[in-house]
């Protein structure tokens, strides 16, 4: 995160957590680096509902919290949010809703109309919007928003639902896969963006990301290394300036856009 320090963005290890973030978490990482958002937070931190909709939020969130600690309440809901309702026609073997039996680290928030549950398990995130009519011990159903991308929305959450249900019912061991190329790109983009916000030159950013030796050998006006750094910075600025909203849709499938 950009601050008065000249070197806070140098250690690449400080960005490793980015490799395991999903779309909504990445969206927050970019939004919280927007200087205008910082000013909005300073103006309205005591009344966080003010101006929140301008940023795609129901309530403003503290930009000093990274995605590991923040719980931004996005509006509209990201496509990965699962709606949970009472089952109006339950079968005899229907599963019963038991809030505290969902595995993982949980965070609860009431947005004024419903309870929002965020559960994290081994690097995976499941977000549920729980109907006020649903109580513990009731049969329940999952729902996703209708529309032309219904199949894509369902695929975005199907793996998470299966993982959490398996862990809850069978105590299945869950492991995470290796980060993909898109995740690596986000990590470098955020580091390059932080360097720019801290006042570093493009060459200075390149030295941190690729090493002084590589820059000494490959840094020239029309070189590929210089072009790569420019693209990283431009991509970060685009995502920070509003492009982060695209990351809220279709979960991990949208991360590379």
C-alpha positions in Angstrom: 0.0 0.0 0.0 1.3 3.4 -0.9 2.6 5.5 2.1 5.5 7.8 3.0 8.1 5.0 3.0 10.4 4.9 -0.1 11.1 1.2 0.2 7.9 -0.4 1.6 7.1 -1.9 -1.8 10.6 -3.4 -2.4 10.2 -6.9 -0.7 8.4 -9.2 -3.2 7.6 -11.5 -0.3 5.2 -8.9 1.1 3.0 -9.5 -2.0 2.9 -13.3 -2.0 -0.6 -13.3 -0.4 -1.9 -11.8 -3.6 -1.2 -15.1 -5.4 -4.2 -16.7 -3.5 -6.8 -13.9 -3.9 -10.0 -14.4 -5.8 -11.7 -11.7 -7.9 -13.5 -9.7 -5.2 -10.3 -9.7 -3.1 -8.2 -8.5 -6.0 -10.8 -5.8 -6.7 -10.3 -4.5 -3.2 -6.5 -4.5 -3.5 -6.8 -2.2 -6.5 -9.6 0.1 -5.1 -7.7 0.6 -1.8 -4.8 2.1 -3.8 -6.9 4.8 -5.4 -6.0 8.2 -3.9 -9.5 9.5 -4.5 -10.9 6.6 -2.5 -8.5 7.4 0.3 -9.9 11.0 0.4 -13.4 9.7 0.4 -12.6 7.5 3.4 -11.1 10.4 5.3 -14.2 12.5 4.7 -16.8 9.9 5.5 -15.2 7.3 7.7 -17.7 8.1 10.5 -20.6 7.7 8.1 -19.3 5.0 5.8 -22.5 4.8 3.8 -21.8 8.3 2.2 -20.4 8.1 -1.3 -20.0 4.3 -1.0 -22.1 3.6 -4.0 -19.8 5.7 -6.2 -17.2 3.0 -5.5 -19.4 0.0 -5.9 -19.8 -0.5 -2.1 -22.6 -0.4 0.4 -20.3 0.9 3.0 -16.8 2.4 2.7 -14.0 0.1 4.0 -10.7 1.2 5.6 -8.2 1.3 2.7 -5.3 0.5 5.2 -6.7 -3.0 5.5 -5.5 -5.4 2.8 -7.6 -8.2 1.4 -6.6 -10.5 4.3 -8.3 -8.3 6.9 -10.8 -6.2 4.9 -14.4 -7.3 4.3 -15.8 -4.8 1.7 -19.5 -5.0 1.1 -19.8 -4.7 -2.6 -22.9 -3.4 -4.5 -24.2 -5.2 -6.4 -23.1 -8.5 -5.0 -20.2 -10.2 -6.8 -21.3 -13.1 -9.0 -19.6 -15.4 -6.6 -22.0 -14.6 -3.7 -24.4 -17.4 -3.0 -27.9 -16.5 -1.9 -29.2 -18.9 0.9 -33.0 -19.2 1.5 -35.4 -21.5 3.4 -36.4 -24.6 1.4 -40.1 -24.2 0.8 -40.5 -27.9 -0.2 -37.7 -29.9 1.7 -37.2 -33.6 1.2 -36.9 -36.0 4.1 -33.1 -36.1 3.9 -32.6 -32.4 3.3 -29.5 -30.8 5.0 -30.3 -28.5 7.8 -28.8 -25.0 8.1 -26.2 -24.8 10.9 -24.3 -21.6 10.7 -21.4 -22.5 13.0 -20.8 -25.9 11.3 -19.5 -24.3 8.2 -15.7 -25.0 8.2 -13.0 -22.4 8.1 -12.5 -18.9 9.4 -15.8 -17.0 9.4 -16.7 -13.3 9.3 -20.3 -12.1 9.8 -21.7 -8.8 8.8 -25.2 -7.4 8.7 -25.7 -4.9 5.8 -29.1 -3.6 7.0 -31.2 -6.2 5.2 -29.5 -9.6 5.6 -26.6 -11.4 7.2 -23.5 -11.8 5.0 -21.2 -14.7 5.9 -17.7 -14.9 4.5 -15.9 -18.2 5.1 -12.2 -18.9 4.3 -10.8 -22.3 4.1 -7.2 -23.1 2.9 -7.0 -20.2 0.5 -10.6 -20.5 -0.8 -13.4 -18.1 -0.1 -17.1 -18.6 0.1 -19.5 -15.7 0.4 -23.1 -16.2 1.4 -26.0 -13.8 1.7 -28.4 -15.4 4.2 -32.1 -14.6 4.0 -33.6 -13.1 7.2 -36.2 -15.8 7.0 -33.7 -18.6 7.4 -33.0 -19.9 10.9 -30.7 -22.5 12.3 -32.2 -26.0 11.9 -34.2 -25.2 8.8 -33.8 -26.9 5.4 -32.2 -24.5 2.9 -31.5 -23.9 -0.8 -28.7 -22.1 -2.7 -29.6 -19.6 -5.3 -27.6 -17.5 -7.9 -28.6 -14.4 -9.8 -30.6 -15.2 -13.0 -29.4 -13.8 -16.3 -27.6 -14.6 -19.6 -24.5 -15.7 -17.7 -26.2 -18.0 -15.3 -24.1 -21.0 -16.2 -20.8 -19.0 -15.8 -22.0 -17.7 -12.4 -22.8 -21.2 -11.2 -19.5 -22.6 -12.4 -17.7 -19.7 -10.5 -19.1 -20.9 -7.2 -19.7 -24.7 -7.8 -16.1 -25.7 -6.8 -16.3 -23.6 -3.6 -19.7 -25.0 -2.6 -18.5 -28.6 -3.2 -15.3 -28.0 -1.2 -17.1 -26.5 1.8 -19.8 -29.1 1.8 -17.3 -31.9 1.5 -15.2 -30.4 4.3 -18.3 -30.0 6.5 -19.8 -33.5 5.9 -16.7 -35.7 5.3 -13.9 -33.7 6.9 -12.1 -34.0 3.6 -8.5 -32.7 3.4 -8.3 -29.7 1.2 -5.2 -28.5 -0.6 -4.5 -25.5 -2.8 -3.1 -25.6 -6.3 -0.1 -23.7 -7.6 -0.8 -20.0 -8.5 -1.4 -19.4 -12.2 0.2 -16.9 -14.5 -2.7 -14.5 -14.0 -2.1 -14.5 -10.3 1.6 -13.8 -10.9 0.7 -10.9 -13.1 -1.5 -9.4 -10.5 1.3 -9.7 -7.9 3.7 -7.8 -10.1 1.1 -5.3 -11.2 0.3 -4.3 -7.6 4.0 -4.1 -6.7 4.7 -1.9 -9.7 1.7 0.2 -8.9 2.9 0.7 -5.3 6.3 1.7 -6.6 4.7 4.3 -8.9 2.5 5.7 -6.1 5.6 5.9 -3.9 7.3 8.1 -6.5 9.7 5.6 -8.1 10.7 6.0 -11.7 9.9 3.3 -14.2 13.5 2.2 -14.2 13.4 2.1 -10.4 10.3 -0.1 -10.6 12.1 -2.4 -13.0 15.2 -2.7 -10.8 13.0 -4.0 -7.9 10.9 -6.3 -10.1 13.6 -7.7 -12.3 16.9 -6.9 -10.6 19.6 -4.3 -11.3 21.6 -6.7 -13.5 18.7 -7.3 -15.9 18.0 -3.6 -16.0 21.6 -2.7 -16.7 21.7 -5.1 -19.6 18.2 -4.6 -21.1 16.9 -1.1 -20.3 16.7 1.1 -23.4 14.1 3.2 -25.0 12.3 0.7 -27.2 13.4 -2.4 -25.2 11.0 -5.2 -24.2 11.8 -4.7 -20.5 10.8 -1.0 -20.5 7.7 -1.8 -22.4 6.8 -4.6 -19.9 7.1 -2.2 -17.0 5.0 0.4 -18.7 2.3 -2.1 -19.3 2.3 -3.2 -15.7 1.9 0.3 -14.5 -0.7 1.2 -17.0 -2.7 -2.0 -16.2 -2.5 -1.2 -12.5 -3.7 2.4 -13.0 -6.6 1.2 -15.2 -7.7 -1.4 -12.6 -7.4 1.2 -9.8 -9.3 3.8 -11.7 -12.5 1.7 -12.1 -11.4 -1.5 -13.9 -11.5 -3.3 -10.5 -15.3 -3.7 -11.0 -14.7 -6.3 -13.7 -12.9 -8.5 -11.2 -16.1 -8.8 -9.2 -17.8 -10.8 -11.9 -17.4 -14.5 -12.5 -14.8 -15.0 -9.7 -11.4 -16.3 -10.8 -12.5 -16.4 -14.4 -12.5 -12.6 -14.5 -9.1 -12.1 -12.9 -7.2 -11.8 -16.1 -9.3 -9.1 -17.7 
